[in-house]
Amino acid sequence: MTKLAKRLICTLLALMLCFSCTALAAEKQSELPLTTKGEKLVIYCDFNASQSSVYSNLSEHPVIKQMMEETGITIEFMHPPVNDDGTFFNTTIASGEWPDLYYTDRFHTTYPGGVEGAMDDGILVNVNELVAEYAPNFLKMVEEYDEGTGYIKNGIYGDNGAIVKFGSMFLAPYVNARVHYGPVAREDLLKKYGLEAPVTLDEYTNVLRTFKENGIEVPLALCNIFSQSGFYNSNFLCSAFGVTWNDFQLKDGKVVYSMTQPGYKEMLTFLNGWANEGLIDRDSVNRSLDDCLTVFQNGKAGMTVYHNSNTTTALKVGQTIDPDYDIVGLLFPRKNAEDQLTLARIVYSLNNWSWQISQSCENPELAAKFIDYLHDDDTRLLTAWGPGTEECPTFVEDENGMRTFTDFMYENPKYDFTTARQLYTLNTFQVQYDDMMERQQYYLPQQLANWESWVTRNSDADKIPSLVTMNIDESREYSDIMSKVNNYVEEQVYAFIFGGASLDDFDAFVAQIENLGINRACEIKQAAYDRYAARSAK
């Protein structure tokens, strides 16, 4: 029997065992402590600026302290520098001095061949059998979220059958499968100038012209198209032309690169017209999404794109400047009002962040138990709401079990609420957003209306699913091609928009992208997508 055949048989047995254990999993919770031997786990994970300004590492965090007390595990950390660009991760991998556990997205996003590639390279453990034996809470969550669709069950596996998303983020049902980034406008300005909320491109143009004519400094606050993932993944504006900003997409079931499509030239021509009229500004090249929010809430901009969670802050800040300030969510623009868009960014459970056990881990069974402990109901509440102790009174709970944050969080004398959440709750270890909390964060009528507007006739039918994975050889060849393409296209796209290059040269632009290997990149992406589609069809 070949090595490959043995591996496939082991994988099939592990998969059968995993889901035959689901009924048992529904009844089991973590048995604490997980160890009485004082064992240690070293964990690689991010350490944000708020946390690093107060703690030397996450072992000082009150949630981690409680976890150590409950599990009996001594937890130590390996933190990359704040805002690290991946250098620390790559250096750590190359050194061979690995932690016991990784919590990062980099195996999925930057490592050649992804998680399964790192398994083949002897860096990560294949956790299939560990999950089947020691992860009942995780399996229960997979079963509950899958609901017979196969999306979650297929999504946790790679092409070769290994579980690659053990402990990936599950969204709260309340916020799952929604469009979270979308266009908004100053509703008070629309009313002031007698305008309806725009839907078509022509209506958007009319609104922006009216804003400009009435002294709005930035009619539409756009950000850098290429650096702000929340923006470019939403495909605002470009989806009206059937293309993405800078990505591959499906066209009649086949993978194509958006910038080589006729719709991309059409979109650039349209944007060039807006730029010439001053409806968008050159500052967008250097603007972040946060910058867009700032100019929108301080009254300088009439329209922008943001995450729905920003609505509360925008209203609070905006109304301190202008009591009439109000916000309305807009439908994504399209050529004709009834057009169906197909390139929405609908956010589902499972993302690229997940827990991985390294080959250096001396007790992978304990590591698997710890990851599963994070899926325990009580642990999930701990990470979401904090300890709620006399020393750290993060929340109160009523007789019906409903929780709310306390003044210790909202009115803390040292920290604003956003910082307090980083210091006293622990979203880094949160494997599921808490539904109770999400409902409290998205309760405003404007927020609910935003969600409704952003999904109206706006599907993701032509988006390539994020769960598509490449093998090692594909990943390396693809990365080499795309690094060249990406270095070339950004400057050219902005030149087309703001007049630094003539759109008569668009065909030459496409030819250069093809010379850099984009057709081969499409073939690689197609093969990966076909494997995903075959996996999902089972």
N, C-alpha and C positions, 0 to 999 in steps of 0.2 A: 504494500500500500504506500502511495506517495505521501510526502510530507503535506502537500496541499490537500489531498483527500482526507488525511487524518484531521487536519485543521478544520475542514468543512464539517466533518462528522461531529467533532467536539463542539463546534459552533451551533449546529442544529440541536444537539442534545441540550446545550445551555439555554437555547431559546425556548425549547419545550419546557424545560424546568422553570425558567423565569415565569412564564405565564400560567403554568400549572400551580404556581405558588400564590397566585393573586388572591384567591379566596381566603387562604390562610393569612395573607398579608393584611386583609381587611380587619382582622381581629387582633393583630399583634401591634404593639407599640415598643419603643425602645426600652430595653431592660437596663436600668441604671444602677450603679455605675457601669460603664462599658469595660472598665478594667480596675482591678484593685492592686495592681503591681507598680503603679506610678510611672507607667510608660509615657513616652514622649512622641509627639508628632510635630514635624517642622512643615510649615505651610507657606507656599509662595502665593502672595496676593497683593493687590494694589493697596496703597496707603495714601489717602488723599490729603490735600493741603490743610483742610480744617483739622483733620485728625493729627497730622504730623506737627501742627502748631501747639498741640496740648500733650500728646502722648509720644513717647520715644518709639513705640511700636504697638501693634494692636493687642499684645498680651496685657496691656494696661487698661484696655477698654472694659467697661463694666459688664457688657454682654459676654465677652470672652472669659472674664473672671468667673461668671456664673456657669458658663459651659464647662470650664475646667473643674469646678466644684461638683457639678452634676455627673460628668463622665468619668472623673478620675484621671483624665489625660492631661499631661503637661503640654501646653501648646506654645510653640515658639514660631517665629515668623521670619521669612525672607522677603523683604519688601523692595521692589524696584523704586528708583527715585520718582518723585512726583512728576507727572507729565513725561515719563520716559518714552522714548520713541521706539522701543523694542530692543535697544542696544543691550540693556541689562539682561533681558530674557535670553538673547542670543549668546551673550557671554557666559551666562549660567549653564546653558545647554552644552556649550563647547567645553566647559571646564570639567564636566562629568561629576561635579559635586552638586547633586540634585537634592531638593527637599523631598519629604515623604509624599506631600500632596501639592498639586498645582490647582489654583483657581484663577483661570485666565482665559482669554479668547484667542491667544496667540497660536495655539496649536491648530485651531480651526482656520485662522485668517492668514498666518504667515509661514507656518511650518510646511515644508514640502511634503505633499501627500497627506497633510492633516494629521488627525489623531492616529489613524491607522498607520500612516507613514512613520510616526514616532514610535508606535508599537513595533513595527518591522525593524526600526533602527535600534531597538533595545533600550529605549528611553522610558516608555510607558508600559504599564501592565494592561493586558487584556482582562477587563473586569467582569466578563460575562458570568463566569462561575461564581465569583464573589458576590455579584448582585443577586444571583439566584439563591445563594445561601444566606446572605447577611443584609439584604436590603428590602425587607417587606414594606416599609413605609414608602419607599421610592416606587416600588411596583404597584402599590395601591394607587398612588397619585397618577401614574401612567395610565392605569386602567380607567380611573375616574375621568381623566381629561380626554382620553381617546374616544370614549362613547361610541365605539364600533366603527369609527371612521377610518382607522388605520393610520391617520396622519401622525399621531404622537408615537405610536409603536414603531412605525417605519422610521420616524425622524430621529429616534435615539440611536439608530444603528448606522454604521458606515457601509460602504459598498461590499466589504468582505465579511459583514455579519458581526463585527465587534461593536459593543456598546460604546459610542463616542460622546454621548451627552448624558453622563451620569451626574445628576445634580444640576442640570441646566435650568434656567429660570422658567417657572410656570407663572403666567399672568393670572391675576384674580379674574374670575369669570366676568366681573363687571367691566373690566377694561380689555378683555381678550377680543381679538378679531375686530379691532377698530382702526380707523385712520386717525392717527394722533397728531400729525402735522398737517396744517392746511392754511389757506388764505383767510385773512380777517381784514375788516375795514372799520373805520370810525363811523358807527351808525349815526351819531349825532351830526356828523358832517354831511352824510347822505341826506338826512332829513332837512338840514339847513339849506342845502342847495337843490332840494326837490328831486333827488335821484333815487332810483330803485337799486337794490342790491344787484350787481352785475352777474351775468351768467355767461354770455357769449364774449368772444374776444372784442367785438365791436363795442359792446356795453362796457367792458373793462376799460377800453381806450377812452370812451366818453367820460367815465368817472374820473380817470386819472387826469385827463385834460381839464376837467372842471376843478379838480383839486389845485392843479398848477395855476390856473387862471385866477384862483382866489387866494393865492399866496402861500399854499402849502409847500414848504421847502423841499420835501422829498415825497412826491406823490406815491411812489411804490418803493419801499425799502427792501431791496434785495441784498443777499449776502454773496460771498464767494461761492460760485457754483461748484467748484471742485473740492473745497476743503470742509464743507459743512454737510455731514452725512444726513442729518435730519432734513435738510433742504433737498439735496439732490436725490435722495431716495423717494421723496414724495412725488417727484416729477411734476411739480406745479408748472403750469404754462406749456412745457414741452409736450405733455401728454395730449394736448389739444391737436398736436400735429402727428401723433402716433409714434413718438420717440421718447427715449429717456435722455437725461442730461449727459451722462457719460458712462454708459453701461451696455451690456448685452441684453437682448430681449428676444421674445418669441414672435415670429411672424408666420402665420399659418403653420404653427407647430415647429418651425425651424429656427435655430439660433442665428441671429444677425447682430451686428454691431450698429448701434443707433446712429453714430456719426457718419456712417456711409450711406444712410438712407435719404431719399429725396425729401422726406419730411423734415430732416434736420436742417437742410438748406432753407426750407420754407420757414422754419422756426427762427433761424438766425436773421432772415430777411425781416421778419415781423419785429423781432427785438431791436434790430438796427433802426427801424422806424421809431420805436419808442425812445431809443437813446437820442436820436436826432431831435425829437421833440422835447427832450428833457424830462420825460416821464420816469425814466430810470437814470441813475447817476453813476459816474465813474468810481465813486467811493465804494460801490458795491464790491469791487474787486478785492478790497481789503477788509470788508465788513464781515463780522461773525453773526450768527443767529442772535447772540446776546446783544450785539450792537443794534441789530434790527429792532429788537424788543425795546431798547432804550429810546431810540428815536421815535418809535411808534407811541410809547406811553408818555413821552414828554411833549407830544403835540407837533413834532416836526414832520412826521410822516402820516399819510392818510390811509395807507394799506401796507400790509406785510404778510409774511408767512411765519408761523410759530407753532410750538407744541401747546396742546390744549391746557396743560398744567400752568402755562404762563398767564392764562386769562385772569386769575385772581389778582396777581401782582399788577398786571397792566391796568385793571380797573381801579385798584387801590391807589396806585401812583397817579394815573391819569386824572382821577377825580379830585385829587388834592390840588391839581393845577387848574382844571376846568371842571366844575361841578356837573356840567352837562355831558361830560365824556362818557361814551358808551361804545360797545363793540358788537359787531355782527359777523358771524362766520359766513363765508361765501362758498358757493359751489365752485369747484375747480373749473377754470375757464375752458371753453370749447368753441368750435366754429359755429355750430348750431345748437340751440338750446336743448334739443332732445338727443344730442349725440351721447353715445355710451363710451366712456373712457375705459381703458383696459390696462393701465400701468400704475395703479394706485399702490401705495405702500401700506398694506393692511398688516398689522402687527399681531402675530400669533405667539402662543407659548412655544418655548424652545428657542434659544438664541445661541450665539457662538460662545458664550461664557459657560464653562462647565468644569466640574471637578475631575482631576486625573490623578492616578496613583503612579508614582515613579518606580522604576526597577530598583532604586536605591532603598525603598521602604522595607524595613526589616519585619514589619508586621502588617502586611496588606489586609489581613482580615480585620484588624482593629481600624485601619484607615477606612475600609468599606463601611464598617459599623458607624464610624463617626459621620461619614457623609449621609448615611441613612438617618442618623440621629437628627440631622438638620431638617429632614422631612417629617419628623414627629410634630404633631399638632402643637404641643406646648412649646417646642423649640421655635417653630415658625412664628408663634406669637411673641416670643422673647426677642427674636431678631427684628420684628416689625415695630414693636412698641417699647422695647427696652425693659429693664428689670422691674420697674414699678415698685421699688422698695422704699423704705423710709429714707435711706441714704440717697437713693436715686429715684425720686417719685415722678416717673415719666408719664404715667397715665392713671386714670381712675376708671372703674368699671361699675356700671349700675346693676340693679337686680336682675336685668335681662341679659347680662353679659356683654352689653354694649360698652365699648371703650372710647375714651376721648383723651387727647393729650392735656396735660395740666399746665398751670401757669409756670411751673418749673421749666417747661419747654417753650411756651409761647411768650412769656414775659421774663425770661431769664436775664438777670442783671448783667451777665458777662457776654452772652452770645445771642445773635438773632436766631430765629426758629430754624432756618436752613442749616446753620452751623450746629445748633443743638442736636438736630437729628443725626448728624454725622458723628457727634460725640457720645450720644447716649442710646441710639438704636444702631443696628448693624446691617445695612442693606447688602454689604459685601457677602454676607453669609445667608442672605434671604433667598431661599430656593423657590418661594412662591410669594407673590404680592398678596397682602392681606385684603380680602374683599371688603371688610368693614372699614378699613382705612381708606381704600380707594374711593368708596362711596362718599366719604367725608371730604375727599380732595376734589372730587368732580361732582358738585352738587348745584352749582350756579345755573340758572336758566340759559345763560349765554354758552356755558360749556356743553350742556346737553344739545343745544341747537347747533353748535359747531360740529359735533360728531355727526349729527344728522345731515348737515349740509355737505360735509367732506366726503361722505360715502355715497351721496346721491348720484346715481348713474356713473359710478367710479369704481370699477372692479380691478382685480390684479390678474386677469386672465392671461395677459401677455408678459407678465413678470416671470423671470426664472426663479424658482423657489430657492430660498436661502439654504435649504438642506442639501442642495446639490454639492457633491464633493469630487475632488480630483485625486488621482493616484500620484505617487511620488514623481514619476517621470513627467506626467502631464503638468503637474504643479510647477515644476522647475522650468519647463519650456514655456508655459503660459506666463509665468512671472517675468521671465526674460523679455518676452514680446511686449507685455503690457507696460513694463517700466519704460521702454523706448517710446511706445505710443503715448503714454500719459505725459511724458516729458515734452512731447511735441504738441499735443492738441490744446493744452490749456491756453498758452499764449495766443495761438491761432484763433481759438473761439472768441476770446475777448477782442482780438483785433477785428474780427468780422462784425461783432456787435457794435463796437464803438468807432468804427471807421478807419482803423489802422490797416485794414486789408480789404480789398474789393471782393464782393461775393461772386464776381465773375471768376474768381480763382478757386471756387469751391471744389470743382472737379479735380484740380491739381492737389488740393488738400486731401481729398479722398484717395487719390492715387498714391500719395505719400504714406498715408495710413496703411494702405494695402502693401506698399513696399516694405513697411516695417513688420509685416507678418500678421495683420489682423485676420486674414482669412484662415490661417492656420490656428489662431486663437479661437475662432468660431468653431472649427472642427473639434478642438479639444473640449470646448464648452458643450458642444453638441453630444459628444460621447459621454461626458459626465451627466448631462441631463437625461440622456437615454437610459443610463443605468438607474438613475433615480426614478424615472417613470416606470421602468420594469419592476423595481423594488416596491413601488407604491401600488402597482397593479396586482400584487400577489394577495 
